[in-house]
């Protein structure tokens, strides 16, 4: 296999040493012992990706594509004997077309770098996951990533117009269109988005850009408890104001951030709603939000300049601090916004009933929550058992409220056991048949997304 790969990829980028294979074997998702890949290929262009897939297809070798490995669900974990196909070196911004408000990029482009390129034209790429400074556009497409601005601007699927994709047998196809509208044929672009590399390898992405806001206003609204903060989200919606950013952090999260970053958020309340309005109406919308939140018991402060930036940075770090948890991945369930208050209360109940600790951050504007349960490490197997029970129950409750097992992180390996809780056997079977049509030999990221 290695010899076949070397016929189309430079020897310095076909890595077989143990250290290299180990460093590319897993992403940031939970896995005790990662599988060992056979080889790592650092592709630099489309021709090389096609060559790798032709070799893999002919030999029946599984391929796991990855960017920077920031997935939290095990979507980029190696499977035994696979080729890890790294796309991080395919990092060119091919063009930014200001009049058309689109950009064409390779999959290894860092999310934040695209925004830096778009900003001089008064434009931005709207989806901004918390990992925006390190995650790649290809990875964002693979999981249909969201982010802080998704309340107003939507998730990755809402900003992708077209894709270039290498199929399992090495065939290169182009899907979609550069126009904002287009309904010719089936929407294959949308099908590939969120498919976690199980249908094809994305090698080119055409995205729609949005206008860079002329003004933003940031508000920090502190509440006495978590359910009250969740109720604040519904109050903003009832006032028919659409913030660009609407994030919720509970008291335990504030305490952890204060300890890690020497902030003093916990002194201001036991739950925080971080709100940002933008555009020409930013000030007027912020004024309405202030009035509404104060009416439901919040202490609201307008944040400016460095302080506003600091709060947003703290939110982005809210799940990546250095706390030594026994288990700290948590979940990314989503529920209808009308159920936010009830679900927040249920999470607190689950933590009490099972004797575990809870911390919660949420993209509250669209009902996407990231609860994390933890216990001290010295509790051992008994503590871990309670953690898994808490996670399972939190997922069941979310589904019972009309929610989903994953809002933006993807199913990967980790959430496969919960997929049948949400989807019927007929739906799962249909997806497997779609997978077989695109990948008849089953070599593209096997054991992920739909199993």
C-alpha positions as CSV (number, residue, x, y, z in Angstrom):
1,X,0.0,0.0,0.0
2,X,2.7,2.5,0.9
3,X,4.5,1.9,-2.4
4,X,1.3,2.6,-4.2
5,X,0.8,5.8,-2.3
6,X,4.4,6.9,-3.0
7,X,3.7,6.8,-6.7
8,X,1.5,9.9,-6.5
9,X,2.6,11.6,-3.2
10,X,6.0,12.9,-2.2
11,X,7.9,10.6,0.2
12,X,8.3,13.3,2.8
13,X,4.5,13.4,3.1
14,X,3.7,9.7,3.4
15,X,4.4,9.1,7.1
16,X,4.8,5.6,8.5
17,X,6.8,6.2,11.7
18,X,5.0,5.4,15.0
19,X,5.1,8.9,16.3
20,X,3.5,10.4,13.3
21,X,0.8,7.7,13.1
22,X,0.1,8.2,16.8
23,X,-0.2,12.0,16.6
24,X,-2.8,11.7,13.8
25,X,-4.7,8.8,15.3
26,X,-7.4,10.7,17.2
27,X,-9.3,14.0,17.4
28,X,-10.5,15.7,20.6
29,X,-13.4,13.3,21.1
30,X,-13.5,10.7,23.9
31,X,-11.6,7.5,23.2
32,X,-9.5,5.5,25.7
33,X,-7.2,3.7,23.2
34,X,-7.2,5.1,19.7
35,X,-6.8,2.6,16.8
36,X,-3.5,2.6,14.9
37,X,-3.5,3.9,11.3
38,X,-1.2,2.2,8.8
39,X,0.0,5.4,7.3
40,X,-0.6,9.2,7.3
41,X,-0.7,11.1,4.0
42,X,-0.3,14.9,4.0
43,X,-2.0,15.9,0.8
44,X,-1.3,19.2,-0.8
45,X,-3.6,19.2,-3.9
46,X,-6.6,17.6,-5.4
47,X,-4.6,15.3,-7.6
48,X,-3.0,13.8,-4.5
49,X,-6.4,13.2,-2.9
50,X,-7.6,11.5,-6.0
51,X,-4.5,9.3,-6.1
52,X,-5.0,8.3,-2.4
53,X,-8.6,7.4,-3.0
54,X,-7.9,5.4,-6.1
55,X,-5.2,3.4,-4.2
56,X,-7.5,2.9,-1.3
57,X,-10.5,1.9,-3.4
58,X,-8.4,-0.6,-5.4
59,X,-6.9,-2.1,-2.2
60,X,-10.0,-1.9,-0.1
61,X,-8.2,0.2,2.6
62,X,-10.3,2.5,4.8
63,X,-9.6,6.3,4.7
64,X,-10.2,8.8,7.5
65,X,-10.0,12.4,6.3
66,X,-9.1,15.1,8.8
67,X,-8.2,18.7,9.2
68,X,-6.8,20.0,12.5
69,X,-8.5,17.2,14.6
70,X,-10.8,19.5,16.6
71,X,-13.8,17.2,16.4
72,X,-15.4,16.5,19.7
73,X,-17.3,13.3,18.7
74,X,-14.6,11.0,17.4
75,X,-15.4,11.7,13.8
76,X,-11.7,11.9,12.8
77,X,-10.5,9.0,15.0
78,X,-8.5,6.4,13.2
79,X,-9.8,3.0,12.4
80,X,-7.5,0.0,12.4
81,X,-5.1,-0.2,9.5
82,X,-6.5,3.0,7.8
83,X,-5.0,5.7,5.8
84,X,-5.2,9.0,7.6
85,X,-5.7,11.6,4.9
86,X,-4.7,15.0,6.3
87,X,-6.0,18.0,4.3
88,X,-4.5,20.7,6.6
89,X,-1.9,21.6,3.9
90,X,-4.6,22.4,1.4
91,X,-5.1,25.8,2.9
92,X,-5.3,28.3,0.1
93,X,-8.0,30.9,-0.1
94,X,-8.4,30.6,-3.9
95,X,-10.5,33.8,-4.4
96,X,-12.7,36.3,-2.6
97,X,-15.3,37.9,-5.0
98,X,-16.7,40.9,-3.1
99,X,-19.3,41.8,-5.7
100,X,-20.7,38.3,-5.7
101,X,-20.2,38.0,-1.9
102,X,-18.6,34.6,-2.2
103,X,-15.3,33.0,-1.5
104,X,-13.7,29.8,-2.8
105,X,-11.4,28.0,-0.4
106,X,-9.6,24.7,0.1
107,X,-10.6,22.5,3.0
108,X,-7.6,23.2,5.2
109,X,-8.3,27.0,5.4
110,X,-8.7,28.1,9.1
111,X,-12.1,29.6,9.8
112,X,-10.6,32.7,11.3
113,X,-8.2,33.2,8.4
114,X,-11.1,33.4,5.9
115,X,-12.6,36.2,8.0
116,X,-9.3,38.0,7.9
117,X,-9.3,37.8,4.2
118,X,-13.0,38.9,3.8
119,X,-12.9,41.8,6.3
120,X,-11.1,44.4,4.0
121,X,-14.0,44.0,1.7
122,X,-16.6,44.7,4.4
123,X,-17.6,41.0,4.5
124,X,-17.4,38.1,6.9
125,X,-17.9,34.3,6.9
126,X,-20.7,34.0,9.4
127,X,-20.3,30.5,11.0
128,X,-17.8,30.9,13.9
129,X,-17.4,27.8,16.1
130,X,-15.6,28.3,19.4
131,X,-12.6,26.6,17.7
132,X,-12.7,29.2,14.9
133,X,-9.0,30.1,15.4
134,X,-7.8,26.5,14.8
135,X,-10.6,24.6,13.1
136,X,-10.7,24.2,9.3
137,X,-13.5,24.9,6.8
138,X,-13.4,21.3,5.7
139,X,-14.0,20.1,9.2
140,X,-16.7,22.7,9.7
141,X,-18.4,21.3,6.6
142,X,-18.0,17.7,7.8
143,X,-20.0,18.4,10.9
144,X,-22.2,21.2,9.8
145,X,-20.6,23.4,12.5
146,X,-22.4,26.3,14.1
147,X,-20.9,28.7,16.6
148,X,-21.7,31.9,18.5
149,X,-23.3,33.8,15.6
150,X,-25.5,30.9,14.5
151,X,-28.6,32.4,16.3
152,X,-28.8,35.0,13.5
153,X,-26.7,33.8,10.7
154,X,-27.3,30.0,10.8
155,X,-24.9,27.1,10.6
156,X,-22.4,26.0,8.0
157,X,-25.0,24.5,5.7
158,X,-26.6,28.0,5.4
159,X,-23.4,29.5,4.1
160,X,-22.1,26.8,1.7
161,X,-23.1,27.2,-2.0
162,X,-21.0,24.6,-3.7
163,X,-18.5,21.8,-3.1
164,X,-15.7,20.0,-5.0
165,X,-15.7,16.4,-3.7
166,X,-13.5,13.4,-4.4
167,X,-15.5,10.2,-4.3
168,X,-14.5,6.9,-2.9
169,X,-13.1,5.7,-6.3
170,X,-11.2,8.9,-6.9
171,X,-13.7,10.6,-9.1
172,X,-13.8,14.4,-8.8
173,X,-17.3,16.0,-8.8
174,X,-18.6,19.5,-8.4
175,X,-22.0,20.1,-6.7
176,X,-24.1,23.2,-6.2
177,X,-23.8,26.7,-7.7
178,X,-22.3,30.1,-7.1
179,X,-25.7,31.8,-7.2
180,X,-27.6,32.3,-4.0
181,X,-30.6,30.4,-5.5
182,X,-30.6,27.2,-7.4
183,X,-32.8,24.1,-7.4
184,X,-31.4,22.0,-10.3
185,X,-31.4,18.4,-9.4
186,X,-31.0,16.9,-5.9
187,X,-29.2,19.0,-3.3
188,X,-26.0,17.0,-3.1
189,X,-24.2,19.9,-1.5
190,X,-26.5,19.7,1.5
191,X,-26.1,16.0,1.6
192,X,-22.3,16.1,1.9
193,X,-22.5,18.8,4.6
194,X,-22.6,17.1,8.0
195,X,-21.8,13.6,6.5
196,X,-18.5,13.5,8.4
197,X,-16.4,12.3,5.5
198,X,-18.5,9.1,5.0
199,X,-19.7,10.0,1.5
200,X,-16.7,11.8,-0.1
201,X,-13.6,13.9,0.6
202,X,-14.3,17.7,0.3
203,X,-11.5,19.4,-1.6
204,X,-13.1,22.7,-2.5
205,X,-15.7,24.9,-0.8
206,X,-17.6,27.9,-2.2
207,X,-19.1,29.9,0.6
208,X,-21.5,32.8,0.8
209,X,-20.2,35.8,2.7
210,X,-22.3,38.2,4.8
211,X,-21.9,41.9,5.4
212,X,-19.5,42.8,8.2
213,X,-21.6,44.7,10.8
214,X,-21.0,48.4,10.9
215,X,-21.7,48.3,14.7
216,X,-22.1,45.8,17.5
217,X,-23.4,46.2,21.0
218,X,-22.6,43.6,23.7
219,X,-24.6,43.1,26.9
220,X,-23.8,40.9,29.9
221,X,-27.0,39.9,31.7
222,X,-26.5,38.2,35.1
223,X,-29.3,36.1,36.7
224,X,-29.7,34.5,40.1
225,X,-29.9,31.0,38.6
226,X,-29.9,28.9,35.4
227,X,-33.6,28.5,34.7
228,X,-34.0,32.3,35.1
229,X,-31.4,32.9,32.5
230,X,-33.1,30.4,30.1
231,X,-36.3,32.3,30.6
232,X,-34.5,35.4,29.6
233,X,-33.8,33.8,26.2
234,X,-37.5,33.4,25.6
235,X,-38.2,36.9,26.8
236,X,-35.9,38.3,24.1
237,X,-37.6,36.1,21.5
238,X,-41.0,37.4,22.6
239,X,-39.8,40.9,22.1
240,X,-39.0,39.9,18.5
241,X,-35.4,40.9,18.7
242,X,-32.8,38.7,16.9
243,X,-29.4,39.0,18.5
244,X,-26.4,37.9,16.5
245,X,-25.0,36.2,19.6
246,X,-27.0,34.8,22.5
247,X,-25.0,32.6,24.8
248,X,-25.7,31.1,28.2
249,X,-23.2,30.1,30.9
250,X,-24.2,28.7,34.2
251,X,-22.7,29.4,37.6
252,X,-20.3,26.4,37.7
253,X,-18.9,27.5,34.3
254,X,-18.4,31.1,35.6
255,X,-16.6,29.7,38.6
256,X,-14.3,27.6,36.5
257,X,-13.6,30.5,34.1
258,X,-12.8,32.8,37.1
259,X,-10.3,30.3,38.5
260,X,-8.7,29.7,35.1
261,X,-8.5,33.3,33.8
262,X,-8.7,35.4,37.0
263,X,-12.0,36.9,35.9
264,X,-14.7,37.9,38.4
265,X,-17.9,36.8,36.6
266,X,-19.2,34.8,39.5
267,X,-19.4,37.8,41.7
268,X,-22.0,39.3,39.4
269,X,-24.5,36.5,39.3
270,X,-25.0,32.7,39.1
271,X,-25.8,32.6,35.4
272,X,-24.9,34.8,32.5
273,X,-26.6,35.6,29.2
274,X,-24.1,37.1,26.8
275,X,-25.9,39.0,24.1
276,X,-24.6,40.9,21.1
277,X,-26.7,42.8,18.6
278,X,-25.2,44.0,15.3
279,X,-25.8,46.1,12.2
280,X,-27.3,49.6,11.8
281,X,-29.9,48.7,14.4
282,X,-27.5,47.4,17.0
283,X,-28.1,50.2,19.5
284,X,-31.9,50.1,19.2
285,X,-32.0,46.3,19.6
286,X,-29.7,46.4,22.5
287,X,-31.9,48.9,24.3
288,X,-34.9,46.6,23.8
289,X,-32.9,43.6,25.1
290,X,-31.8,45.6,28.2
291,X,-35.4,46.5,29.0
292,X,-36.7,43.0,28.5
293,X,-34.1,41.3,30.6
294,X,-34.2,43.7,33.5
295,X,-38.0,43.1,33.5
296,X,-37.4,39.4,34.2
297,X,-34.9,40.0,37.0
298,X,-31.5,40.3,35.3
299,X,-28.7,42.8,36.1
300,X,-27.7,44.0,32.7
301,X,-24.5,45.8,31.9
302,X,-23.4,47.2,28.5
303,X,-19.9,46.0,27.7
304,X,-17.6,47.9,25.3
305,X,-14.2,47.5,23.7
306,X,-11.7,45.2,25.4
307,X,-14.3,44.1,28.0
308,X,-16.7,42.9,25.4
309,X,-13.9,41.1,23.6
310,X,-12.8,39.5,26.8
311,X,-16.3,38.2,27.5
312,X,-16.5,36.7,24.1
313,X,-13.1,35.1,24.4
314,X,-14.1,33.6,27.8
315,X,-17.2,32.1,26.2
316,X,-15.1,30.5,23.5
317,X,-12.9,29.0,26.2
318,X,-15.8,27.8,28.3
319,X,-15.4,24.2,27.3
320,X,-11.7,24.1,26.8
321,X,-10.3,25.2,30.2
322,X,-7.7,23.2,32.1
323,X,-9.9,21.6,34.7
324,X,-8.9,18.1,35.5
325,X,-12.2,16.4,35.0
326,X,-12.7,12.6,34.9
327,X,-14.9,13.0,31.9
328,X,-15.4,16.4,30.3
329,X,-16.6,16.1,26.7
330,X,-20.3,16.4,27.6
331,X,-22.9,16.7,24.9
332,X,-24.2,19.1,22.3
333,X,-27.9,18.3,22.4
334,X,-30.4,20.7,21.0
335,X,-34.0,21.3,22.1
336,X,-36.8,23.6,20.8
337,X,-36.3,27.0,22.4
338,X,-39.7,26.8,24.1
339,X,-38.2,23.9,26.1
340,X,-35.0,25.7,27.3
341,X,-36.3,26.5,30.8
342,X,-37.6,23.0,31.3
343,X,-34.5,21.3,30.0
344,X,-32.2,23.5,32.1
345,X,-34.1,22.5,35.2
346,X,-34.0,18.8,34.2
347,X,-30.3,18.9,33.8
348,X,-29.9,20.2,37.3
349,X,-32.3,17.5,38.5
350,X,-30.2,14.8,36.8
351,X,-27.0,16.1,38.4
352,X,-28.6,16.1,41.9
353,X,-30.3,12.6,41.5
354,X,-27.1,10.9,40.3
355,X,-24.6,12.8,42.6
356,X,-22.6,14.4,39.8
357,X,-21.5,17.9,39.1
358,X,-23.0,19.9,36.1
359,X,-21.7,22.8,34.1
360,X,-23.5,24.2,31.1
361,X,-22.8,26.5,28.3
362,X,-25.2,26.9,25.4
363,X,-25.8,28.6,22.1
364,X,-29.1,29.6,23.7
365,X,-30.4,31.5,20.7
366,X,-31.0,28.3,18.8
367,X,-31.5,25.9,21.7
368,X,-28.1,24.1,21.3
369,X,-26.8,23.2,24.8
370,X,-23.4,21.8,25.9
371,X,-24.0,20.1,29.3
372,X,-20.9,18.5,31.0
373,X,-21.1,16.3,34.0
374,X,-18.1,15.5,36.1
375,X,-17.0,13.9,39.4
376,X,-13.6,13.9,41.2
377,X,-11.1,11.5,39.7
378,X,-10.8,9.6,43.0
379,X,-14.3,8.3,42.7
380,X,-13.1,5.8,40.1
381,X,-15.4,3.3,38.3
382,X,-18.4,4.2,40.5
383,X,-18.1,7.8,39.5
384,X,-17.7,7.0,35.9
385,X,-20.8,4.9,35.9
386,X,-22.8,7.7,37.3
387,X,-21.4,10.0,34.6
388,X,-22.5,7.7,31.8
389,X,-25.9,7.4,33.4
390,X,-26.3,11.2,33.6
391,X,-25.2,11.6,30.0
392,X,-27.7,8.9,28.8
393,X,-30.5,10.5,30.8
394,X,-29.7,14.0,29.5
395,X,-30.0,12.7,26.0
396,X,-33.2,10.9,26.6
397,X,-34.8,13.9,28.2
398,X,-33.7,16.1,25.3
399,X,-35.3,13.7,22.8
400,X,-38.4,13.6,24.9
401,X,-38.7,17.3,24.5
402,X,-38.5,17.1,20.7
403,X,-34.7,17.6,20.6
404,X,-31.7,16.0,18.9
405,X,-28.6,14.1,20.1
406,X,-26.3,16.5,18.3
407,X,-26.7,20.1,17.2
408,X,-23.3,20.8,15.6
409,X,-20.6,18.3,16.7
410,X,-21.8,15.4,14.7
411,X,-22.4,11.7,15.6
412,X,-18.8,10.5,15.0
413,X,-18.1,7.4,16.9
414,X,-19.1,8.5,20.3
415,X,-22.8,9.1,19.7
416,X,-23.6,6.1,17.5
417,X,-25.3,4.3,20.5
418,X,-27.8,7.2,20.7
419,X,-28.7,7.4,17.0
420,X,-31.4,4.7,17.2
421,X,-33.0,6.6,20.0
422,X,-33.6,9.5,17.6
423,X,-34.1,7.9,14.2
424,X,-36.2,5.0,13.2
425,X,-34.8,1.8,11.7
426,X,-36.2,2.7,8.3
427,X,-34.5,6.1,8.3
428,X,-31.1,4.6,9.4
429,X,-31.4,1.9,6.7
430,X,-32.1,4.5,4.0
431,X,-29.0,6.4,5.1
432,X,-26.9,3.2,4.9
433,X,-28.2,2.6,1.4
434,X,-27.2,6.1,0.4
435,X,-23.8,5.5,1.9
436,X,-23.4,2.3,-0.1
437,X,-24.3,4.1,-3.3
438,X,-21.5,6.6,-2.7
439,X,-19.0,4.2,-1.1
440,X,-19.8,0.6,-2.2
441,X,-16.6,-0.8,-0.7
442,X,-17.3,1.0,2.7
443,X,-13.8,2.6,2.9
444,X,-14.8,6.2,3.7
445,X,-14.6,6.8,7.5
446,X,-16.2,3.5,8.4
447,X,-18.0,3.2,11.7
448,X,-18.8,6.9,11.9
449,X,-22.0,9.0,11.6
450,X,-24.4,6.2,10.8
451,X,-22.3,3.1,11.6
